[in-house]
Amino acid sequence: MAAATVRLTARALLLDMDGTLVDSDAVVERCWGRWAERQGLDPAEVLAVAHGRQGHATMAALLPHRPVEVNLAENEQMLAAERADTEGVVPVPGAPAFLAALAGLPHALVTSADEALARVRMAAAELPLPPVLVTAESVGASKPDPEGFLKGAAALGHDPADCLAFEDSGAGIAAARAAGIRVIGVGPRAAAHHPDALAPTLDAVTVTADQDGVLTVTVLNQ
């Protein structure tokens, strides 16, 4: 399909972190690969579920008969391992310029990581933290539940319909849509989930604001 330019307007932007702003795939694959092997599961099948979800939600989906408390305990261990491993954590191409363009504009991070991991990964990628953080501690349900995106929109003072979400995973795109938020997909994982626009990286995205605070997001759609 030929590339085309897509323009969407919004009042605020809600940004996923892993896979959208930060390329942390190397760490995720190492940590979840080890977990998969301990459980006797196929690492590829585990990773297909893990992207976009909180760790305990991934475990519950893959091992539905396991006690919740076991998943929560292992989730804490997984978060500690991920915080300690930043090798290969880099910005998604275009992320530094994209975030620089958002300085002073309403935007929030909506991530399945806890706050400590979000800070570690954004720092490792040398990216500035958005002014509003919605992390694992902020919600009672993991993506694909819409709670995180609804809280992000509320924190910025805008209706979900007036926001745009940036996401890479199926769980994240489903969460945004369930919140009534249009989605710009970033990267190859997003393509299968038919976002409203698809950017191969953030290099394909520009953001401008008019004097009334309306944001225009231009995407070289693939």
C-alpha positions, 0 to 999 in steps of 0.5 A: 500500500502506498504511503499517505499523509494523515492529519488528526486533531486533538487537545491532548496526547496519551503516550505508551512507553515500551515500544512506542517511545522506548525500544526495550524489546531486548530486556523484555525478551531476556526477562520474559524468555527466562520466565517462559523457560521456567514455566515450560512455555514457548517464549515466543507465545509468552512475548505475544501476550506480554507486550502492553500488559502488566506482568501479573496480567500476562501471567494470569492469561498464560497460567489461568489456574495459578493463584493471584498471589503467586502472580503478584509476587512473581510480578514484583520479581520481574519488575526488579529484574527489568529495572536492573537491566537496561542493556539495549534500551534505546529511544524509538527513532524520532522519540527525542524530537517528538517529545521535544515538540510536546514541551508545554503541550498537554501530554501524559505517559500511560504505561503498564510499567510501574513508576520506578521502571518507567523512570529507569527506562526513560532515563536509559533512553535519555528521554524526558518524562511527560508532566503526567504519569499514569503507571501500574500503581495508578490503576486497578486493571491492566491494559487492555482495560481502558482505565489507564487511558481514561485516567490520563485524559482526566488528569489532563482535563480533556474528554477521551474523544478529544485525545489521541493515543500513541501505542504499539501493542494489541493490548494498548490499542484495545485499551485506548479504543475501549476508552473512546480514544483514537489511536496512532500505531507506532511500529510493526506490532501495531499494524495488525490491530488497524489503528487510525493511523500507522507510523513506522517510527516517530520520525514519521510524526509531527505535532503542531499547536494553534493559538487555541490549543488545538494540536494537529498530528501529521503522520506519514501513514504506511 
